[in-house]
Amino acid sequence: MLVFTGAGISAESGIPTFRGQGGIWEKYEPESFGTLPGLGMVWLTQPQRLLEFIVEAMQTFLRAAPNPAHLAIGEAERKGSVRAIVTQNIDDLHERGGSRTLYKLHGDLYTLRCLRCDGRAKFDRSSVQAILNQLDQMRVGRLALLRKLWEILPRCPSCEGHTRPDVVFFGESLPETVLAAAQEEAAKCDALLIVGTSGVVYPAALIPQMAARSGALIVEVNNEETPYTQISNYSFLRKAGEIVPKLLGM
C-alpha cells in the first residue's frame, strides 16, 4: 500500500490547512506570503508583519504532535503493509509518527537548502525554537530583520553559504527526484490510501490518478468530497484520526 497525504491529516494535530476555513491564507494573503517575490515585497513594506508571519507559522508547527492517523500509518509501515508515504506536508509529523520511507513533494521545514551550492542539511526542532525565541523579541525594520535572519540561520556545512528552509513556494518547481520516485511508487502500488487532501494542487494531485490508471485499489479519507471521490473504490468522509487506524487494523 502507498499512502498519499495532505494538509487535512495534520489539521487534526493543530496545523491549520492553508485553504480551508480558519486556514493560514485567511489571515495571510497567499500571493504575498506564499511566493518568494511576495515575501520580498512584504519584507520591503511590512517587515513587522513578515516577522509575525514567520513566528506564528513556525510556532504552530512546533506545537503540533502526531495524531492517531500519523501513528497508525507509521505502525503499518513498520509491520510491512504500508510501503511508503507520499505527502504534500512540510511538517515532521509523519516522521515523529514512525514513518521512515517518505517522499515529501513540497519540501521539509526542518531541512535547510544552501543558496550557494544547493546542498541540504537537517535542522532540528530545538534549533528552530532557539531562532524563534530571538525573532519573537524583535521590533525592527527591514534591514535589521534581514541581518538577523542571516545571522541566526545556520550556514551550509559544506560551503558556508547562506541557507533557507527547503520548502516549495508557489511558483517553484517540485524536487524532480522526489516527484519521479513518488510517481514510480504510485504506478506500481497495489492500493493507495488518500488522507486529507483536496486534490487541487498540481502536479502532486496526479499521484492518485496514476495509481488508479495502474489498477490500484483507491481508498479515500477526507472530511468532504473531492475530485478523488469519483475515482475511489471506497470513500470515507470522516476525520482521519478516527478512521485511518481502523482501516489499517491498528
PADREN-39091 format. One record per residue (C-alpha): residue in three letters; residue number from 1; z, x, y. Coordinates in steps of 0.25 Angstrom, whole numbers. Layout:
<rs>
<r aa="Ala" i="NUM" zz="Z" xx="X" yy="Y"/>
...
</rs>
This chain:
<rs>
<r aa="Met" i="1" zz="0" xx="0" yy="0"/>
<r aa="Leu" i="2" zz="-3" xx="4" yy="14"/>
<r aa="Val" i="3" zz="6" xx="-1" yy="26"/>
<r aa="Phe" i="4" zz="0" xx="-3" yy="39"/>
<r aa="Thr" i="5" zz="10" xx="-6" yy="51"/>
<r aa="Gly" i="6" zz="10" xx="-9" yy="65"/>
<r aa="Ala" i="7" zz="20" xx="-12" yy="77"/>
<r aa="Gly" i="8" zz="25" xx="-24" yy="70"/>
<r aa="Ile" i="9" zz="33" xx="-17" yy="59"/>
<r aa="Ser" i="10" zz="40" xx="-9" yy="70"/>
<r aa="Ala" i="11" zz="43" xx="-20" yy="79"/>
<r aa="Glu" i="12" zz="54" xx="-25" yy="69"/>
<r aa="Ser" i="13" zz="60" xx="-11" yy="72"/>
<r aa="Gly" i="14" zz="61" xx="-13" yy="87"/>
<r aa="Ile" i="15" zz="48" xx="-7" yy="91"/>
<r aa="Pro" i="16" zz="40" xx="-18" yy="99"/>
<r aa="Thr" i="17" zz="26" xx="-20" yy="96"/>
<r aa="Phe" i="18" zz="16" xx="-16" yy="106"/>
<r aa="Arg" i="19" zz="8" xx="-29" yy="107"/>
<r aa="Gly" i="20" zz="18" xx="-40" yy="103"/>
<r aa="Gln" i="21" zz="28" xx="-48" yy="111"/>
<r aa="Gly" i="22" zz="38" xx="-39" yy="117"/>
<r aa="Gly" i="23" zz="29" xx="-27" yy="113"/>
<r aa="Ile" i="24" zz="28" xx="-14" yy="121"/>
<r aa="Trp" i="25" zz="15" xx="-18" yy="128"/>
<r aa="Glu" i="26" zz="22" xx="-30" yy="135"/>
<r aa="Lys" i="27" zz="30" xx="-20" yy="143"/>
<r aa="Tyr" i="28" zz="21" xx="-8" yy="144"/>
<r aa="Glu" i="29" zz="6" xx="-10" yy="146"/>
<r aa="Pro" i="30" zz="-2" xx="-4" yy="135"/>
<r aa="Glu" i="31" zz="-13" xx="1" yy="144"/>
<r aa="Ser" i="32" zz="-2" xx="9" yy="151"/>
<r aa="Phe" i="33" zz="8" xx="13" yy="141"/>
<r aa="Gly" i="34" zz="-1" xx="13" yy="128"/>
<r aa="Thr" i="35" zz="-12" xx="23" yy="133"/>
<r aa="Leu" i="36" zz="-11" xx="37" yy="138"/>
<r aa="Pro" i="37" zz="-19" xx="34" yy="151"/>
<r aa="Gly" i="38" zz="-10" xx="22" yy="153"/>
<r aa="Leu" i="39" zz="3" xx="31" yy="151"/>
<r aa="Gly" i="40" zz="-3" xx="41" yy="160"/>
<r aa="Met" i="41" zz="-4" xx="31" yy="171"/>
<r aa="Val" i="42" zz="10" xx="25" yy="169"/>
<r aa="Trp" i="43" zz="15" xx="39" yy="170"/>
<r aa="Leu" i="44" zz="8" xx="41" yy="183"/>
<r aa="Thr" i="45" zz="12" xx="28" yy="189"/>
<r aa="Gln" i="46" zz="25" xx="23" yy="182"/>
<r aa="Pro" i="47" zz="32" xx="35" yy="176"/>
<r aa="Gln" i="48" zz="45" xx="28" yy="174"/>
<r aa="Arg" i="49" zz="38" xx="17" yy="167"/>
<r aa="Leu" i="50" zz="32" xx="27" yy="157"/>
<r aa="Leu" i="51" zz="45" xx="33" yy="155"/>
<r aa="Glu" i="52" zz="51" xx="19" yy="152"/>
<r aa="Phe" i="53" zz="40" xx="16" yy="142"/>
<r aa="Ile" i="54" zz="42" xx="29" yy="135"/>
<r aa="Val" i="55" zz="57" xx="28" yy="134"/>
<r aa="Glu" i="56" zz="57" xx="13" yy="130"/>
<r aa="Ala" i="57" zz="46" xx="15" yy="119"/>
<r aa="Met" i="58" zz="52" xx="27" yy="113"/>
<r aa="Gln" i="59" zz="66" xx="21" yy="113"/>
<r aa="Thr" i="60" zz="60" xx="9" yy="105"/>
<r aa="Phe" i="61" zz="54" xx="18" yy="95"/>
<r aa="Leu" i="62" zz="67" xx="26" yy="93"/>
<r aa="Arg" i="63" zz="76" xx="14" yy="91"/>
<r aa="Ala" i="64" zz="67" xx="7" yy="80"/>
<r aa="Ala" i="65" zz="71" xx="9" yy="66"/>
<r aa="Pro" i="66" zz="63" xx="5" yy="53"/>
<r aa="Asn" i="67" zz="63" xx="-9" yy="49"/>
<r aa="Pro" i="68" zz="63" xx="-15" yy="35"/>
<r aa="Ala" i="69" zz="47" xx="-15" yy="35"/>
<r aa="His" i="70" zz="47" xx="0" yy="38"/>
<r aa="Leu" i="71" zz="57" xx="3" yy="27"/>
<r aa="Ala" i="72" zz="50" xx="-5" yy="17"/>
<r aa="Ile" i="73" zz="37" xx="2" yy="19"/>
<r aa="Gly" i="74" zz="44" xx="15" yy="19"/>
<r aa="Glu" i="75" zz="51" xx="12" yy="5"/>
<r aa="Ala" i="76" zz="38" xx="6" yy="0"/>
<r aa="Glu" i="77" zz="31" xx="19" yy="3"/>
<r aa="Arg" i="78" zz="42" xx="27" yy="-4"/>
<r aa="Lys" i="79" zz="40" xx="19" yy="-16"/>
<r aa="Gly" i="80" zz="25" xx="20" yy="-16"/>
<r aa="Ser" i="81" zz="20" xx="6" yy="-13"/>
<r aa="Val" i="82" zz="16" xx="10" yy="1"/>
<r aa="Arg" i="83" zz="6" xx="21" yy="2"/>
<r aa="Ala" i="84" zz="6" xx="23" yy="17"/>
<r aa="Ile" i="85" zz="9" xx="17" yy="31"/>
<r aa="Val" i="86" zz="-1" xx="16" yy="42"/>
<r aa="Thr" i="87" zz="6" xx="12" yy="55"/>
<r aa="Gln" i="88" zz="2" xx="9" yy="69"/>
<r aa="Asn" i="89" zz="16" xx="12" yy="74"/>
<r aa="Ile" i="90" zz="20" xx="25" yy="81"/>
<r aa="Asp" i="91" zz="35" xx="23" yy="77"/>
<r aa="Asp" i="92" zz="42" xx="30" yy="66"/>
<r aa="Leu" i="93" zz="48" xx="18" yy="58"/>
<r aa="His" i="94" zz="39" xx="20" yy="46"/>
<r aa="Glu" i="95" zz="44" xx="34" yy="44"/>
<r aa="Arg" i="96" zz="58" xx="30" yy="46"/>
<r aa="Gly" i="97" zz="56" xx="19" yy="36"/>
<r aa="Gly" i="98" zz="52" xx="29" yy="26"/>
<r aa="Ser" i="99" zz="37" xx="29" yy="27"/>
<r aa="Arg" i="100" zz="30" xx="42" yy="24"/>
<r aa="Thr" i="101" zz="15" xx="40" yy="24"/>
<r aa="Leu" i="102" zz="11" xx="35" yy="38"/>
<r aa="Tyr" i="103" zz="-1" xx="34" yy="45"/>
<r aa="Lys" i="104" zz="3" xx="32" yy="60"/>
<r aa="Leu" i="105" zz="-10" xx="27" yy="67"/>
<r aa="His" i="106" zz="-5" xx="27" yy="81"/>
<r aa="Gly" i="107" zz="3" xx="39" yy="80"/>
<r aa="Asp" i="108" zz="18" xx="43" yy="79"/>
<r aa="Leu" i="109" zz="28" xx="42" yy="91"/>
<r aa="Tyr" i="110" zz="36" xx="53" yy="84"/>
<r aa="Thr" i="111" zz="25" xx="63" yy="83"/>
<r aa="Leu" i="112" zz="20" xx="72" yy="95"/>
<r aa="Arg" i="113" zz="6" xx="76" yy="98"/>
<r aa="Cys" i="114" zz="3" xx="89" yy="105"/>
<r aa="Leu" i="115" zz="-6" xx="87" yy="117"/>
<r aa="Arg" i="116" zz="-12" xx="101" yy="115"/>
<r aa="Cys" i="117" zz="-14" xx="103" yy="100"/>
<r aa="Asp" i="118" zz="-13" xx="89" yy="95"/>
<r aa="Gly" i="119" zz="-2" xx="93" yy="85"/>
<r aa="Arg" i="120" zz="9" xx="83" yy="81"/>
<r aa="Ala" i="121" zz="24" xx="85" yy="79"/>
<r aa="Lys" i="122" zz="35" xx="75" yy="75"/>
<r aa="Phe" i="123" zz="44" xx="70" yy="86"/>
<r aa="Asp" i="124" zz="58" xx="66" yy="80"/>
<r aa="Arg" i="125" zz="66" xx="54" yy="85"/>
<r aa="Ser" i="126" zz="77" xx="62" yy="91"/>
<r aa="Ser" i="127" zz="67" xx="70" yy="100"/>
<r aa="Val" i="128" zz="61" xx="57" yy="105"/>
<r aa="Gln" i="129" zz="75" xx="51" yy="108"/>
<r aa="Ala" i="130" zz="78" xx="64" yy="116"/>
<r aa="Ile" i="131" zz="66" xx="63" yy="124"/>
<r aa="Leu" i="132" zz="69" xx="48" yy="127"/>
<r aa="Asn" i="133" zz="83" xx="52" yy="132"/>
<r aa="Gln" i="134" zz="77" xx="61" yy="142"/>
<r aa="Leu" i="135" zz="66" xx="52" yy="147"/>
<r aa="Asp" i="136" zz="75" xx="40" yy="148"/>
<r aa="Gln" i="137" zz="83" xx="47" yy="159"/>
<r aa="Met" i="138" zz="71" xx="50" yy="167"/>
<r aa="Arg" i="139" zz="67" xx="42" yy="180"/>
<r aa="Val" i="140" zz="56" xx="51" yy="185"/>
<r aa="Gly" i="141" zz="41" xx="51" yy="190"/>
<r aa="Arg" i="142" zz="29" xx="55" yy="182"/>
<r aa="Leu" i="143" zz="29" xx="70" yy="183"/>
<r aa="Ala" i="144" zz="43" xx="71" yy="179"/>
<r aa="Leu" i="145" zz="41" xx="62" yy="167"/>
<r aa="Leu" i="146" zz="29" xx="70" yy="163"/>
<r aa="Arg" i="147" zz="36" xx="83" yy="164"/>
<r aa="Lys" i="148" zz="48" xx="77" yy="156"/>
<r aa="Leu" i="149" zz="39" xx="72" yy="145"/>
<r aa="Trp" i="150" zz="32" xx="86" yy="144"/>
<r aa="Glu" i="151" zz="46" xx="92" yy="144"/>
<r aa="Ile" i="152" zz="52" xx="83" yy="133"/>
<r aa="Leu" i="153" zz="41" xx="80" yy="123"/>
<r aa="Pro" i="154" zz="41" xx="91" yy="113"/>
<r aa="Arg" i="155" zz="30" xx="102" yy="113"/>
<r aa="Cys" i="156" zz="20" xx="103" yy="102"/>
<r aa="Pro" i="157" zz="26" xx="113" yy="91"/>
<r aa="Ser" i="158" zz="12" xx="119" yy="89"/>
<r aa="Cys" i="159" zz="7" xx="122" yy="103"/>
<r aa="Glu" i="160" zz="18" xx="118" yy="112"/>
<r aa="Gly" i="161" zz="9" xx="107" yy="119"/>
<r aa="His" i="162" zz="14" xx="94" yy="125"/>
<r aa="Thr" i="163" zz="15" xx="82" yy="115"/>
<r aa="Arg" i="164" zz="14" xx="67" yy="116"/>
<r aa="Pro" i="165" zz="18" xx="57" yy="106"/>
<r aa="Asp" i="166" zz="8" xx="55" yy="95"/>
<r aa="Val" i="167" zz="5" xx="41" yy="97"/>
<r aa="Val" i="168" zz="-9" xx="34" yy="99"/>
<r aa="Phe" i="169" zz="-10" xx="27" yy="113"/>
<r aa="Phe" i="170" zz="-20" xx="16" yy="116"/>
<r aa="Gly" i="171" zz="-34" xx="23" yy="117"/>
<r aa="Glu" i="172" zz="-30" xx="35" yy="108"/>
<r aa="Ser" i="173" zz="-37" xx="37" yy="94"/>
<r aa="Leu" i="174" zz="-28" xx="35" yy="82"/>
<r aa="Pro" i="175" zz="-26" xx="48" yy="74"/>
<r aa="Glu" i="176" zz="-38" xx="50" yy="65"/>
<r aa="Thr" i="177" zz="-32" xx="56" yy="53"/>
<r aa="Val" i="178" zz="-21" xx="45" yy="53"/>
<r aa="Leu" i="179" zz="-31" xx="34" yy="54"/>
<r aa="Ala" i="180" zz="-40" xx="39" yy="44"/>
<r aa="Ala" i="181" zz="-29" xx="41" yy="34"/>
<r aa="Ala" i="182" zz="-24" xx="26" yy="37"/>
<r aa="Gln" i="183" zz="-38" xx="21" yy="35"/>
<r aa="Glu" i="184" zz="-39" xx="28" yy="21"/>
<r aa="Glu" i="185" zz="-25" xx="22" yy="17"/>
<r aa="Ala" i="186" zz="-30" xx="8" yy="21"/>
<r aa="Ala" i="187" zz="-43" xx="10" yy="13"/>
<r aa="Lys" i="188" zz="-36" xx="13" yy="0"/>
<r aa="Cys" i="189" zz="-23" xx="5" yy="0"/>
<r aa="Asp" i="190" zz="-21" xx="-6" yy="-10"/>
<r aa="Ala" i="191" zz="-13" xx="-14" yy="0"/>
<r aa="Leu" i="192" zz="-10" xx="-14" yy="15"/>
<r aa="Leu" i="193" zz="3" xx="-19" yy="21"/>
<r aa="Ile" i="194" zz="1" xx="-22" yy="36"/>
<r aa="Val" i="195" zz="14" xx="-23" yy="44"/>
<r aa="Gly" i="196" zz="16" xx="-27" yy="59"/>
<r aa="Thr" i="197" zz="2" xx="-24" yy="65"/>
<r aa="Ser" i="198" zz="-6" xx="-33" yy="74"/>
<r aa="Gly" i="199" zz="-20" xx="-27" yy="68"/>
<r aa="Val" i="200" zz="-26" xx="-26" yy="82"/>
<r aa="Val" i="201" zz="-24" xx="-11" yy="85"/>
<r aa="Tyr" i="202" zz="-37" xx="-3" yy="80"/>
<r aa="Pro" i="203" zz="-40" xx="5" yy="73"/>
<r aa="Ala" i="204" zz="-27" xx="4" yy="66"/>
<r aa="Ala" i="205" zz="-30" xx="-11" yy="63"/>
<r aa="Leu" i="206" zz="-41" xx="-7" yy="54"/>
<r aa="Ile" i="207" zz="-32" xx="-2" yy="43"/>
<r aa="Pro" i="208" zz="-29" xx="-15" yy="37"/>
<r aa="Gln" i="209" zz="-43" xx="-19" yy="37"/>
<r aa="Met" i="210" zz="-47" xx="-6" yy="30"/>
<r aa="Ala" i="211" zz="-37" xx="-9" yy="19"/>
<r aa="Ala" i="212" zz="-42" xx="-24" yy="18"/>
<r aa="Arg" i="213" zz="-56" xx="-19" yy="16"/>
<r aa="Ser" i="214" zz="-52" xx="-10" yy="5"/>
<r aa="Gly" i="215" zz="-46" xx="-21" yy="-3"/>
<r aa="Ala" i="216" zz="-31" xx="-19" yy="0"/>
<r aa="Leu" i="217" zz="-21" xx="-30" yy="0"/>
<r aa="Ile" i="218" zz="-17" xx="-33" yy="14"/>
<r aa="Val" i="219" zz="-3" xx="-38" yy="17"/>
<r aa="Glu" i="220" zz="1" xx="-40" yy="32"/>
<r aa="Val" i="221" zz="15" xx="-42" yy="38"/>
<r aa="Asn" i="222" zz="15" xx="-46" yy="53"/>
<r aa="Asn" i="223" zz="22" xx="-55" yy="62"/>
<r aa="Glu" i="224" zz="9" xx="-63" yy="65"/>
<r aa="Glu" i="225" zz="-5" xx="-64" yy="60"/>
<r aa="Thr" i="226" zz="-14" xx="-52" yy="63"/>
<r aa="Pro" i="227" zz="-29" xx="-48" yy="60"/>
<r aa="Tyr" i="228" zz="-23" xx="-43" yy="47"/>
<r aa="Thr" i="229" zz="-18" xx="-56" yy="43"/>
<r aa="Gln" i="230" zz="-33" xx="-60" yy="39"/>
<r aa="Ile" i="231" zz="-35" xx="-48" yy="30"/>
<r aa="Ser" i="232" zz="-21" xx="-48" yy="24"/>
<r aa="Asn" i="233" zz="-19" xx="-53" yy="9"/>
<r aa="Tyr" i="234" zz="-5" xx="-57" yy="13"/>
<r aa="Ser" i="235" zz="1" xx="-58" yy="27"/>
<r aa="Phe" i="236" zz="16" xx="-60" yy="31"/>
<r aa="Leu" i="237" zz="19" xx="-64" yy="45"/>
<r aa="Arg" i="238" zz="33" xx="-59" yy="44"/>
<r aa="Lys" i="239" zz="42" xx="-47" yy="50"/>
<r aa="Ala" i="240" zz="39" xx="-34" yy="43"/>
<r aa="Gly" i="241" zz="53" xx="-31" yy="41"/>
<r aa="Glu" i="242" zz="55" xx="-44" yy="33"/>
<r aa="Ile" i="243" zz="42" xx="-44" yy="24"/>
<r aa="Val" i="244" zz="38" xx="-29" yy="22"/>
<r aa="Pro" i="245" zz="50" xx="-26" yy="14"/>
<r aa="Lys" i="246" zz="47" xx="-38" yy="5"/>
<r aa="Leu" i="247" zz="33" xx="-35" yy="4"/>
<r aa="Leu" i="248" zz="35" xx="-20" yy="-1"/>
<r aa="Gly" i="249" zz="47" xx="-25" yy="-10"/>
<r aa="Met" i="250" zz="58" xx="-18" yy="-2"/>
</rs>
